[in-house]
Amino acid sequence: MAQDAAAAAFALGPIAGTTFVINGPGYRSPHMRNRTLLLAALVLSLLALAAPATALGAVERTVSVEATATIKVPNDSASFGLGVSLVRDSRNAALSAVSAKLKKVVAAVQAVPGVGAGDVETGRIAVGKERPGRYRAGEGISVVLHDPSQAGNLVSAAIAAGITGVRGPSYFVGDTEAAYANALGAAFQKAKAKARKAA
C-alpha cells in the first residue's frame, strides 16, 4: 500500500528593503510642524544623495516555490478478527464457556511475536436461544500484528486455543504519521533547493 504525502513550500525572506518610521510628539504649532517636515525632507534628500544606487534600487522580494514528494511505504502491520461461539444448556453456561475459551485465545495470540501490549481488544458479547433448552453465546477480539510474517502462526495459535471464526488478515501501514513526516521532509528539501536556485 502506498502512502502519498504532501506538499511543502519554502520562502526566502526579503532580500533587500528599508522602512522608515518617524514618531513625534502629539501636538506642535503649525510653524513647528512645517519646520519639522522641511527638516525631514532635507534629511531624506541628503540620504538619497549619499546612498549608493544599488541601495535605492533594492526592493523587497519574496521567492515562493512548491514541491511534491511521493514515497512508497510497505505494509508493516495486519489486523485480525477472532471469535468464539459455543452452545450450552443455559445462558450462563454458554457465557462462562465462551469467556473461558476466549481467555485461552488471548493468551495464545499474545505469545506470538509482533503482538504487544494493547494490540488485543475485546468485542461485543452476544447470547441467544439456539433452540429449546440450548443457548448460544459468542464473543470476539480484534488483534493487531506488527510482524506480518507471523500471520500464519497467529491464526494457527488461535485455532489451537479454540477459536470458531476468523476474519482477516487485513494489511496496512502501522505508523502513518512517520510516513507522512518522511514525505513532508522530502518535499521540503525539494522546495528549499528550488528556492535557492530562484533567489
N, C-alpha and C positions, 0 to 999 in steps of 0.2 A: 504494500500500500504506500502510495506516495503522499507525502505531506508537502503541500505547496506553501510557500511563505512569501512574503510580504514585500513591500517596497519601502525604501528609506530615502530621505532627502538630506543632502548636506549643503550648507550655505557658507560661503566665505563672507565675512562681515565687511563693513565699509573699508574700501581701500584707501580713500583719502576724503577728507571733508572737514570743514570748520564751521562752528556755530558760535555766534557772538550773542551774549546775553547782557543787557545793560539794565541795572537796577538803580533806582534813585529814590529820594525821599518822597513822601506822599504829596507835599504841596510846595510849589515855588511860585514866585511872582512871574507874570508874563515875560518881563525883561530877563529874569534869571533863566527861564525855560528857553528863551531864544538864544541866550548866550551858551547855554549847555548844548543845545542842538548844533549851534555853529561850531563849538569846540569839538563835539563828537564827529561832525562832518570833516573837520580839518584833520583830526587824528586818523580817521579812516582813509582819508586821501593820502596821508603820509605813509600809512601802512601799505596802501596799494602801490605807491611808487617804490617802496623799499622791497616788497615781496617779489620773489622770482616768478617768472612767467609760468613755470610748472605748477607752483602752488596755486596761482589764480585759476589755472585751467583745470585743477583737480576737482572731480565731482564725486559725490558719494555713489558707490556702485555695489550692488549685491549680485553674486552669481549663484543661481539655484539650479540644481540638477536632480534628476531622479534615476534610480536604478532598481532593477528587479533581479532577485536571485531565487532559483528553484533548486531544492535539494530532495533527494530520494532517501527515505528512511525505511529500513526493513522492519517488518512486524517483529516485535520482541516480546509480545505477551499473547495469552489466549484465555478466553473465558469459557466456563462450562456451567451447565445446569444439571445438578444431580438430584434425583428424587427417590423416596422410599414410600411405597404404598402397600399396606397389609390389611388383611381381613381377619377379624376376630369375632367372638360371640357377643361382645358388648362394646359400647363406645369407649369406655375407659380402658378396656383391654386392648383395643385397636390403637388408641393413642399411646399407651405405655409401650406397646411393641414397636411402634414407629419411632418413638423417642429413643429407645434403647438402641435400635438398629442405626439410627442416624448418628448417634454419638460415635459408634464404631467407624462409620463412613468418614466423619470429620477427622477423627484421629488418623485414619489411613491416608487421606489426601494431604494432611498437614505434614506427614512424614516424607512426602515426595519433594525432591529438590526443586526449588523455584516457587514453592508456596510458602509465603511468610505470614507473620502476624498481621491480622486484618484482611487477609486475602480470602477468607471464608465467611460468608454471610448467610444466615438462616432466612428462610422464606415463610410463606403463609402455611398455616396448618389447616387441613380440611378433614371433616369426618361426616359420614352419612350412612344411611341404611343401604346395604347391598341387596338384601332380601330378608324376609322374616327371620329374626334371630341372628343375622350376620351384619356386621358393620365394617365399613372400610374407612381407614384413616390414611392420610398422606401428608407428607411434608418434604420440602425441598431446600437445597442450599445452592448458592452460587459460589464458584471458585475462580479466582484469577491466578493463572500460572505465568510466571515471569521467565520461564525457560521452555519455549515451545517444543524443544526436542524431547521433553519429558511428557508430552501429551498422552502417548500410548501407555506409559507407565502409570499415569494418574488414573486413566479410565480403568485399567486392569486392577489397580489397588481398590478403586471404588466398587467395582463389581465383586471382588473377593470379599469386601466388607459388607455387601448386602444391598446395594442399590437395585432398584427395579426399573429405573428410567434414567436416560442421559440425553442431554441436549448440548450440542457443540462438537468440537471446539470452534469458537469464533476468534480469528486472529486480528490483532490490532497493535498500534504503536502505544506503548505504555506511557512514555514521558513526552507528551505533545508539546509541553512548554519548552523543554530543552530543544526540540526540533525547530520550533518557531524561533527561539533565540538564535540558533545557529544560522538559520536562513536570514534573519534580520541583520545579523552581524556581517554576513557575506554581502548583502545588498548595500549596507552602509559603506563597506570598504570600496565597492564599485563606485558608489556615488562620490565618495571622497576623492578617488582617483580622477573622476571626470571633472570635479570642481577645480582641482589643482591644475589640470590641463587648460581649463577655460579661463582661469584667472589671469 
